[in-house]
Amino acid sequence: GQQLNQSPQSMFIQEGEDVSMNCTSSSIFNTWLWYKQDPGEGPVLLIALYKAGELTSNGRLTAQFGITRKDSFLNISASIPSDVGIYFCAGQGSNYQLIWGAGTKLIIKP
Amino acid sequence: ETGVTQSPTHLIKTRGQQVTLRCSSQSGHNTVSWYQQALGQGPQFIFQYYREEENGRGNFPPRFSGLQFPNYSSELNVNALELDDSALYLCASSTRQGVGETQYFGPGTRLLVL
């Protein structure tokens, strides 16, 4: 099925470092969403973006909806151990379907 | 906690059998979407139900079918199970707002087909 291009696939970082991940698409989306999924659980919504160019923060998380409506990034500042997990971007078009990236696995080095 | 519940949490079936998965949506939500998530991949859209009618379908064969009930809970039925149907099945509920529609996910049902 169709997927967004999400990178990087995985990240190994030290606690306290900043993290950046992004998603690109060949299609335009009306909404970009960022989710986090822990093992054995469903995805949990982190940030929703509804307008091109929109920059939104949620605590240490910041995400932006690209001007072209074909991309988005998520930044996490000052990472902590509970940030470990898999982060997914998802784009939503006019048909309300969510198209997902393959995920970025965040691992914090001890 | 999103308020979206799914049952059962785990299920083991054999090839050729049929399975029914259930989802209760968050209070006030009238839309339920179902996704299949294979190990190590992002979720793939199966279909969506809005006010008891199918409202969009992904690239899944007809043996994947669903229902939405008047209380907006939903079922996913899969007939003639195949080994590749082994996956985490997620449902998400939302409210149709016209401008963006944030979907909230349940914990999923993990299906293993032997």
HADDOCK unambig.tbl for C-alpha pairs under 7 A between the chains (distance, minus, plus):
assign (segid A and resid 1 and name CA) (segid B and resid 44 and name CA) 6.79 0.50 0.50
assign (segid A and resid 1 and name CA) (segid B and resid 59 and name CA) 6.86 0.50 0.50
assign (segid A and resid 31 and name CA) (segid B and resid 100 and name CA) 5.97 0.50 0.50
assign (segid A and resid 41 and name CA) (segid B and resid 107 and name CA) 4.66 0.50 0.50
assign (segid A and resid 41 and name CA) (segid B and resid 108 and name CA) 6.61 0.50 0.50
assign (segid A and resid 42 and name CA) (segid B and resid 90 and name CA) 6.79 0.50 0.50
assign (segid A and resid 42 and name CA) (segid B and resid 105 and name CA) 5.73 0.50 0.50
assign (segid A and resid 42 and name CA) (segid B and resid 106 and name CA) 5.57 0.50 0.50
assign (segid A and resid 42 and name CA) (segid B and resid 107 and name CA) 4.19 0.50 0.50
assign (segid A and resid 42 and name CA) (segid B and resid 108 and name CA) 5.77 0.50 0.50
assign (segid A and resid 43 and name CA) (segid B and resid 105 and name CA) 6.07 0.50 0.50
assign (segid A and resid 44 and name CA) (segid B and resid 105 and name CA) 6.76 0.50 0.50
assign (segid A and resid 45 and name CA) (segid B and resid 104 and name CA) 6.97 0.50 0.50
assign (segid A and resid 50 and name CA) (segid B and resid 100 and name CA) 6.39 0.50 0.50
assign (segid A and resid 97 and name CA) (segid B and resid 45 and name CA) 6.88 0.50 0.50
assign (segid A and resid 98 and name CA) (segid B and resid 45 and name CA) 6.78 0.50 0.50
assign (segid A and resid 100 and name CA) (segid B and resid 42 and name CA) 5.70 0.50 0.50
assign (segid A and resid 100 and name CA) (segid B and resid 43 and name CA) 6.35 0.50 0.50
assign (segid A and resid 101 and name CA) (segid B and resid 42 and name CA) 5.86 0.50 0.50
assign (segid A and resid 102 and name CA) (segid B and resid 41 and name CA) 5.12 0.50 0.50
assign (segid A and resid 102 and name CA) (segid B and resid 42 and name CA) 4.59 0.50 0.50
assign (segid A and resid 103 and name CA) (segid B and resid 42 and name CA) 6.24 0.50 0.50
